[in-house]
């Protein structure tokens, strides 16, 4: 396979697809039905050819000790889907601004608000949360918060940490917030913006696999968890296991925000639904 023509498109055999999909589902909870095979081929072809291998050889390699150290994380980065936007599903941020944050300050005063953006992708969600929290802090200087963002993909965590976006990506950010939180590239042709360094520092990034037995947060330490449009890639049983681990991390009265197509319906969890896709830990 060495010296393979770069224009050749390698086809994945069914056995290799089955082997890879079983591993990804078991270790990361992501469902990969057979209709995802062409997607996997398109994402992995360049990597497989760069190693001079066919798919069976490639699978043997990435599951070897050497491959696990060198390439397996890169392969998972290529497989995972990372679609997000600033102010995506804006009703969630409006709920925080109008209801939760004022009530929280009235009830808990100076207690530090603990927030986790799980499945943060390239950072649009945690940076939106940061802007919401900073704007609230500007009006209430005694308010403090901590914001953790995580993903299973090291590639997107690095992108989020850098905080660089094409200017089109912040089209839905209000003009006054663009001025406050973003810097434009000095190269006008780049059409790039970057989150200001003092605000990039407000977020702590971690690599967390939601399939882990437990997460790095202390039990009952969090006030808010955002995990939106992540559970849709898991089967129902896995979704419920993840939700139960989330509830173990939340304080009484804490909130869980899910994506617009996700719900807790049919799950054996005790959370109270406040709004569509907004759930509260019992007090």
C-alpha contacts under 8 A as a table, 3 or more apart, distances in Angstrom:
res1	aa1	res2	aa2	distance
1	X	4	X	5.65
1	X	52	X	4.99
1	X	53	X	5.58
1	X	54	X	7.08
2	X	51	X	7.98
2	X	52	X	4.64
2	X	53	X	7.37
3	X	52	X	6.91
4	X	8	X	7.47
4	X	49	X	6.81
4	X	52	X	6.73
5	X	8	X	5.56
6	X	9	X	7.96
6	X	49	X	7.37
9	X	45	X	6.81
10	X	41	X	7.34
10	X	45	X	6.22
10	X	49	X	7.98
10	X	54	X	7.42
11	X	41	X	6.66
11	X	55	X	7.91
12	X	16	X	6.47
12	X	17	X	6.48
12	X	37	X	7.55
12	X	41	X	6.38
12	X	55	X	5.93
13	X	16	X	5.46
13	X	17	X	6.36
13	X	55	X	7.24
13	X	56	X	7.95
14	X	17	X	5.02
14	X	18	X	6.07
15	X	18	X	5.12
15	X	19	X	6.12
16	X	19	X	5.06
16	X	20	X	6.13
16	X	55	X	6.40
16	X	56	X	5.85
16	X	59	X	6.90
17	X	20	X	5.21
17	X	21	X	5.94
17	X	34	X	7.91
17	X	37	X	6.76
18	X	21	X	5.18
18	X	22	X	6.00
19	X	22	X	5.44
19	X	23	X	6.41
19	X	59	X	7.93
20	X	23	X	5.21
20	X	24	X	6.19
20	X	59	X	7.37
21	X	24	X	5.14
21	X	25	X	6.06
21	X	31	X	7.37
21	X	32	X	5.45
21	X	33	X	7.67
22	X	25	X	5.29
22	X	26	X	6.06
23	X	26	X	5.15
23	X	27	X	5.95
24	X	27	X	5.35
24	X	28	X	5.38
24	X	29	X	6.65
24	X	30	X	6.06
24	X	31	X	7.58
24	X	32	X	7.80
24	X	76	X	8.00
25	X	28	X	5.48
25	X	29	X	4.35
25	X	30	X	4.71
25	X	31	X	5.47
25	X	32	X	7.16
26	X	29	X	5.76
26	X	30	X	7.94
27	X	211	X	6.52
28	X	209	X	6.61
28	X	210	X	7.09
28	X	211	X	5.54
29	X	210	X	7.92
29	X	211	X	6.25
29	X	233	X	7.31
29	X	234	X	5.33
29	X	235	X	7.50
29	X	238	X	6.61
30	X	233	X	5.07
30	X	234	X	5.20
30	X	235	X	7.91
31	X	233	X	5.66
31	X	234	X	5.77
31	X	235	X	6.89
32	X	35	X	7.83
32	X	36	X	5.90
32	X	37	X	7.90
33	X	36	X	5.69
33	X	37	X	7.65
34	X	37	X	5.53
35	X	38	X	7.06
36	X	39	X	5.18
36	X	40	X	6.31
37	X	40	X	5.10
37	X	41	X	6.20
38	X	41	X	5.00
38	X	42	X	6.24
39	X	42	X	5.26
39	X	43	X	6.30
40	X	43	X	5.18
40	X	44	X	5.91
40	X	79	X	6.68
41	X	44	X	5.27
41	X	45	X	5.53
42	X	45	X	5.66
43	X	46	X	7.30
43	X	78	X	6.09
43	X	79	X	6.87
44	X	47	X	5.32
44	X	48	X	6.12
44	X	75	X	7.42
44	X	78	X	6.96
44	X	79	X	7.88
45	X	48	X	5.22
45	X	49	X	6.12
46	X	49	X	5.29
46	X	50	X	6.02
47	X	50	X	5.13
47	X	51	X	6.56
48	X	51	X	5.39
48	X	52	X	6.57
48	X	53	X	5.77
48	X	54	X	6.67
48	X	55	X	6.99
48	X	58	X	6.37
49	X	52	X	4.90
49	X	53	X	5.95
49	X	54	X	7.43
50	X	53	X	7.82
51	X	58	X	7.97
53	X	57	X	5.74
53	X	58	X	5.83
54	X	57	X	5.44
54	X	58	X	6.04
55	X	58	X	4.83
55	X	59	X	6.13
56	X	59	X	5.25
56	X	60	X	6.26
57	X	60	X	5.08
57	X	61	X	6.16
58	X	61	X	5.06
58	X	62	X	6.24
59	X	62	X	5.35
59	X	63	X	6.20
60	X	63	X	5.54
60	X	64	X	6.27
61	X	64	X	5.15
61	X	66	X	7.43
61	X	67	X	5.21
62	X	65	X	7.83
62	X	66	X	7.47
62	X	67	X	3.98
62	X	68	X	5.50
62	X	70	X	8.00
62	X	71	X	6.10
62	X	72	X	5.42
63	X	67	X	5.87
63	X	68	X	5.82
63	X	72	X	7.42
64	X	67	X	5.06
64	X	68	X	6.06
65	X	68	X	5.22
65	X	69	X	6.47
66	X	69	X	5.30
66	X	70	X	6.15
67	X	70	X	5.01
67	X	71	X	5.22
67	X	72	X	6.09
68	X	71	X	5.93
68	X	72	X	4.84
68	X	73	X	7.40
69	X	72	X	6.83
70	X	73	X	7.71
71	X	74	X	5.16
71	X	75	X	6.26
72	X	75	X	5.06
72	X	76	X	6.34
73	X	76	X	5.10
73	X	77	X	6.18
73	X	153	X	7.50
73	X	154	X	7.59
74	X	77	X	5.01
74	X	78	X	6.39
74	X	155	X	7.91
75	X	78	X	5.11
75	X	79	X	6.32
76	X	79	X	5.03
76	X	80	X	6.12
76	X	153	X	6.93
77	X	80	X	5.59
77	X	152	X	7.88
77	X	153	X	4.99
77	X	154	X	6.93
77	X	155	X	6.29
77	X	156	X	7.89
78	X	81	X	7.98
80	X	153	X	7.36
82	X	121	X	5.44
82	X	122	X	7.32
82	X	156	X	7.84
83	X	121	X	7.27
84	X	88	X	7.08
84	X	121	X	7.01
84	X	122	X	7.57
84	X	124	X	6.50
84	X	125	X	7.29
85	X	88	X	5.27
85	X	124	X	5.48
85	X	125	X	6.93
85	X	169	X	7.03
86	X	124	X	4.80
86	X	125	X	6.02
86	X	127	X	7.72
86	X	128	X	5.93
86	X	169	X	7.22
86	X	170	X	6.44
86	X	172	X	6.69
86	X	173	X	6.83
87	X	90	X	5.23
87	X	93	X	7.43
87	X	124	X	7.75
87	X	125	X	7.07
87	X	128	X	6.04
87	X	172	X	6.79
87	X	173	X	7.07
88	X	125	X	7.53
89	X	92	X	6.27
89	X	93	X	7.88
89	X	259	X	7.95
89	X	260	X	7.48
90	X	93	X	5.36
90	X	94	X	6.29
91	X	94	X	4.97
91	X	95	X	6.09
92	X	95	X	5.17
92	X	96	X	6.49
92	X	257	X	7.40
92	X	278	X	7.74
93	X	96	X	5.10
93	X	97	X	6.26
93	X	129	X	7.45
93	X	132	X	7.14
94	X	97	X	5.07
94	X	98	X	5.91
95	X	98	X	5.31
95	X	99	X	5.50
95	X	100	X	6.50
96	X	99	X	5.67
96	X	100	X	4.77
96	X	101	X	5.58
97	X	100	X	6.63
97	X	101	X	5.87
97	X	102	X	7.37
97	X	132	X	7.05
97	X	136	X	7.39
98	X	101	X	7.10
98	X	102	X	6.98
99	X	102	X	5.91
99	X	103	X	6.23
100	X	103	X	5.26
100	X	104	X	5.91
101	X	104	X	4.96
101	X	105	X	6.16
101	X	136	X	7.80
102	X	105	X	5.27
102	X	106	X	6.24
103	X	106	X	5.12
103	X	107	X	6.11
104	X	107	X	5.20
104	X	108	X	5.76
104	X	109	X	7.33
105	X	108	X	5.40
105	X	109	X	4.73
105	X	110	X	7.33
105	X	143	X	7.23
106	X	109	X	5.79
108	X	111	X	5.65
109	X	142	X	7.94
109	X	143	X	7.53
110	X	142	X	6.34
110	X	143	X	6.17
110	X	144	X	7.19
111	X	143	X	7.87
111	X	144	X	7.39
112	X	143	X	7.26
112	X	144	X	5.07
112	X	145	X	5.02
112	X	146	X	7.04
113	X	144	X	6.29
113	X	145	X	4.34
113	X	146	X	6.17
113	X	222	X	7.66
113	X	223	X	6.23
114	X	145	X	5.85
114	X	146	X	5.02
114	X	147	X	6.29
114	X	221	X	7.13
114	X	222	X	4.94
114	X	223	X	5.25
114	X	224	X	6.58
115	X	145	X	7.49
115	X	146	X	6.13
115	X	147	X	4.85
115	X	148	X	6.23
115	X	222	X	6.07
115	X	223	X	6.00
115	X	224	X	4.77
115	X	225	X	5.95
115	X	226	X	7.98
116	X	147	X	5.88
116	X	148	X	4.75
116	X	149	X	5.70
116	X	150	X	7.77
116	X	222	X	7.38
116	X	224	X	6.32
116	X	225	X	4.86
116	X	226	X	6.25
117	X	120	X	5.59
117	X	125	X	7.21
117	X	126	X	5.97
117	X	147	X	7.62
117	X	148	X	6.21
117	X	149	X	4.57
117	X	150	X	6.35
117	X	225	X	6.00
117	X	226	X	4.80
117	X	227	X	6.31
118	X	149	X	5.96
118	X	150	X	5.15
118	X	151	X	6.35
118	X	225	X	7.05
118	X	226	X	5.96
118	X	227	X	4.99
118	X	228	X	7.92
119	X	149	X	7.48
119	X	150	X	5.66
119	X	151	X	4.51
119	X	152	X	7.21
119	X	227	X	6.22
119	X	228	X	7.53
119	X	230	X	6.52
120	X	123	X	5.59
120	X	124	X	7.44
120	X	125	X	6.18
120	X	126	X	6.56
120	X	149	X	5.75
120	X	150	X	5.55
120	X	151	X	5.60
120	X	157	X	7.72
121	X	124	X	7.53
121	X	125	X	7.99
121	X	150	X	7.84
121	X	151	X	6.15
121	X	153	X	7.73
121	X	156	X	5.40
121	X	157	X	6.63
121	X	160	X	7.17
122	X	156	X	4.81
122	X	157	X	6.23
122	X	158	X	7.87
122	X	159	X	5.49
122	X	160	X	4.40
123	X	126	X	5.53
123	X	127	X	6.01
123	X	149	X	7.99
123	X	156	X	7.83
123	X	157	X	7.46
123	X	159	X	7.39
123	X	160	X	4.21
123	X	161	X	7.38
123	X	163	X	7.02
124	X	127	X	5.33
124	X	128	X	6.10
124	X	160	X	7.60
125	X	128	X	5.11
125	X	129	X	6.24
126	X	129	X	4.91
126	X	130	X	6.00
126	X	147	X	7.66
126	X	149	X	6.35
126	X	203	X	7.51
127	X	130	X	4.84
127	X	131	X	6.24
128	X	131	X	5.18
128	X	132	X	6.33
129	X	132	X	5.11
129	X	133	X	6.15
130	X	133	X	5.14
130	X	134	X	5.92
130	X	147	X	7.48
130	X	199	X	7.76
130	X	202	X	7.36
130	X	203	X	7.73
131	X	134	X	5.03
131	X	135	X	6.00
131	X	177	X	7.62
131	X	181	X	7.64
132	X	135	X	5.31
132	X	136	X	6.34
133	X	136	X	5.10
133	X	137	X	6.09
133	X	145	X	7.59
134	X	137	X	4.86
134	X	138	X	6.13
135	X	138	X	5.07
135	X	139	X	6.73
136	X	139	X	5.33
136	X	140	X	6.17
136	X	143	X	7.85
137	X	140	X	4.74
137	X	141	X	5.18
137	X	142	X	7.26
137	X	143	X	5.45
137	X	144	X	7.09
138	X	141	X	5.78
140	X	143	X	5.71
141	X	144	X	7.93
146	X	202	X	7.47
146	X	203	X	7.46
147	X	202	X	6.86
147	X	203	X	5.21
147	X	204	X	6.39
148	X	203	X	5.73
148	X	204	X	4.80
148	X	205	X	5.91
148	X	206	X	7.42
149	X	203	X	6.78
149	X	204	X	6.17
149	X	205	X	4.92
149	X	206	X	6.37
150	X	157	X	7.13
150	X	205	X	5.60
150	X	206	X	4.79
150	X	207	X	5.36
150	X	208	X	5.74
151	X	154	X	7.25
151	X	156	X	7.48
151	X	157	X	6.45
151	X	206	X	6.99
151	X	207	X	5.29
151	X	208	X	5.62
151	X	209	X	6.97
152	X	207	X	5.44
152	X	208	X	5.36
152	X	209	X	5.04
152	X	210	X	7.73
153	X	156	X	5.64
153	X	157	X	6.41
153	X	207	X	7.01
154	X	157	X	5.05
154	X	158	X	6.18
154	X	207	X	6.57
155	X	158	X	5.33
155	X	159	X	6.44
156	X	159	X	4.88
156	X	160	X	6.05
157	X	160	X	5.03
157	X	161	X	6.10
157	X	205	X	6.82
157	X	206	X	7.60
157	X	207	X	7.41
158	X	161	X	5.06
158	X	162	X	6.32
159	X	162	X	5.25
159	X	163	X	6.38
159	X	164	X	7.30
160	X	163	X	5.07
160	X	164	X	7.68
161	X	200	X	6.96
161	X	205	X	7.18
162	X	194	X	7.82
162	X	200	X	7.82
163	X	194	X	5.42
163	X	195	X	5.31
163	X	200	X	6.98
164	X	192	X	6.85
164	X	193	X	5.78
164	X	194	X	4.36
164	X	195	X	6.70
165	X	168	X	7.99
165	X	169	X	6.28
165	X	170	X	7.76
165	X	192	X	5.63
165	X	193	X	5.41
165	X	194	X	6.24
166	X	169	X	5.55
166	X	170	X	7.66
166	X	191	X	5.84
166	X	192	X	4.46
166	X	193	X	6.14
167	X	170	X	5.70
167	X	171	X	7.03
167	X	191	X	5.51
167	X	192	X	5.25
167	X	193	X	5.74
168	X	171	X	5.32
169	X	172	X	7.68
170	X	173	X	5.24
170	X	178	X	7.72
171	X	174	X	7.98
173	X	177	X	6.56
173	X	178	X	6.37
174	X	177	X	5.38
174	X	178	X	6.38
175	X	178	X	5.08
175	X	179	X	6.48
176	X	179	X	5.25
176	X	180	X	6.35
177	X	180	X	4.92
177	X	181	X	5.89
177	X	182	X	7.84
178	X	181	X	5.53
178	X	182	X	5.35
179	X	182	X	6.01
179	X	183	X	7.56
181	X	195	X	5.78
181	X	196	X	5.65
181	X	199	X	7.05
182	X	193	X	6.21
182	X	194	X	5.39
182	X	195	X	4.48
182	X	196	X	5.32
183	X	193	X	5.45
183	X	194	X	5.23
183	X	195	X	6.30
183	X	196	X	6.06
184	X	191	X	7.67
184	X	192	X	6.15
184	X	193	X	4.45
184	X	194	X	6.53
185	X	188	X	6.45
185	X	190	X	6.78
185	X	191	X	6.88
185	X	192	X	5.41
185	X	193	X	5.69
185	X	194	X	7.49
187	X	190	X	5.57
187	X	191	X	7.65
188	X	191	X	5.94
195	X	199	X	6.68
195	X	200	X	6.20
196	X	199	X	5.53
196	X	200	X	6.31
197	X	200	X	4.97
197	X	201	X	6.30
198	X	201	X	5.47
198	X	202	X	7.09
199	X	202	X	5.17
199	X	203	X	7.68
200	X	203	X	6.09
201	X	204	X	7.36
208	X	212	X	7.81
208	X	215	X	7.29
209	X	212	X	5.63
210	X	215	X	7.60
210	X	242	X	6.60
211	X	242	X	7.20
212	X	215	X	6.73
214	X	245	X	6.64
215	X	245	X	7.72
217	X	221	X	6.85
217	X	222	X	7.73
217	X	249	X	6.41
218	X	221	X	5.44
218	X	249	X	6.45
219	X	248	X	5.72
219	X	249	X	4.73
219	X	250	X	7.18
220	X	247	X	7.89
220	X	248	X	5.92
220	X	249	X	4.50
220	X	250	X	4.53
220	X	251	X	4.34
220	X	252	X	7.45
221	X	249	X	5.85
221	X	250	X	5.84
221	X	251	X	5.63
222	X	225	X	7.24
222	X	249	X	5.83
222	X	250	X	4.60
222	X	251	X	5.59
222	X	254	X	6.91
223	X	250	X	5.87
223	X	251	X	5.76
223	X	253	X	7.52
223	X	254	X	4.41
223	X	255	X	6.27
224	X	250	X	7.17
224	X	254	X	5.63
224	X	255	X	4.80
224	X	256	X	5.98
224	X	257	X	7.84
225	X	246	X	7.63
225	X	250	X	7.78
225	X	255	X	6.31
225	X	256	X	4.88
225	X	257	X	6.26
226	X	256	X	5.99
226	X	257	X	4.79
226	X	258	X	6.49
227	X	230	X	6.32
227	X	231	X	7.73
227	X	256	X	7.43
227	X	257	X	6.08
227	X	258	X	5.36
227	X	259	X	7.13
228	X	231	X	7.35
228	X	257	X	6.58
228	X	258	X	4.37
228	X	259	X	3.93
228	X	260	X	7.67
228	X	262	X	7.92
229	X	232	X	5.92
229	X	258	X	6.80
229	X	259	X	4.55
229	X	260	X	7.37
229	X	261	X	7.35
229	X	262	X	7.13
230	X	233	X	6.04
230	X	234	X	7.74
230	X	259	X	7.63
231	X	234	X	5.25
231	X	235	X	7.96
231	X	239	X	5.87
231	X	262	X	7.08
232	X	235	X	7.63
232	X	261	X	7.65
232	X	262	X	6.72
234	X	238	X	5.87
234	X	239	X	5.88
235	X	238	X	5.40
235	X	239	X	6.15
236	X	239	X	4.99
236	X	240	X	6.31
237	X	240	X	5.32
237	X	241	X	6.46
238	X	241	X	5.10
238	X	242	X	6.24
239	X	242	X	5.22
239	X	243	X	6.17
240	X	243	X	5.06
240	X	244	X	6.19
240	X	264	X	7.93
240	X	267	X	6.07
240	X	268	X	7.44
240	X	269	X	7.83
241	X	244	X	5.24
241	X	245	X	6.41
242	X	245	X	5.11
242	X	246	X	6.27
243	X	246	X	4.92
243	X	247	X	6.24
243	X	269	X	7.80
244	X	247	X	5.07
244	X	248	X	6.37
244	X	269	X	6.84
245	X	248	X	5.13
245	X	249	X	6.65
246	X	249	X	5.18
246	X	250	X	6.50
247	X	250	X	5.15
247	X	281	X	6.82
250	X	253	X	7.95
250	X	254	X	5.50
250	X	255	X	7.51
250	X	281	X	6.87
251	X	254	X	5.17
251	X	281	X	7.08
252	X	281	X	5.36
252	X	282	X	5.52
252	X	283	X	4.32
253	X	280	X	5.76
253	X	281	X	4.89
253	X	282	X	5.63
253	X	283	X	5.03
254	X	280	X	5.60
254	X	281	X	5.22
254	X	282	X	7.98
255	X	278	X	6.90
255	X	279	X	5.59
255	X	280	X	4.55
255	X	281	X	6.30
256	X	278	X	5.92
256	X	279	X	5.10
256	X	280	X	6.27
256	X	281	X	7.87
257	X	277	X	5.83
257	X	278	X	4.83
257	X	279	X	6.49
258	X	262	X	6.02
258	X	263	X	7.01
258	X	277	X	5.02
258	X	278	X	6.57
259	X	262	X	5.29
259	X	263	X	7.99
259	X	277	X	6.42
260	X	276	X	7.81
260	X	277	X	6.36
262	X	277	X	6.81
263	X	277	X	6.08
264	X	267	X	5.49
264	X	269	X	7.65
270	X	281	X	7.42
270	X	282	X	7.21
271	X	279	X	5.95
271	X	280	X	5.40
271	X	281	X	5.02
271	X	282	X	6.18
272	X	279	X	5.38
272	X	280	X	5.03
272	X	281	X	6.56
272	X	282	X	6.80
273	X	276	X	7.08
273	X	277	X	7.45
273	X	278	X	5.98
273	X	279	X	4.39
273	X	280	X	6.31
274	X	278	X	5.61
274	X	279	X	5.59
274	X	280	X	6.76
275	X	278	X	5.02
275	X	279	X	7.14
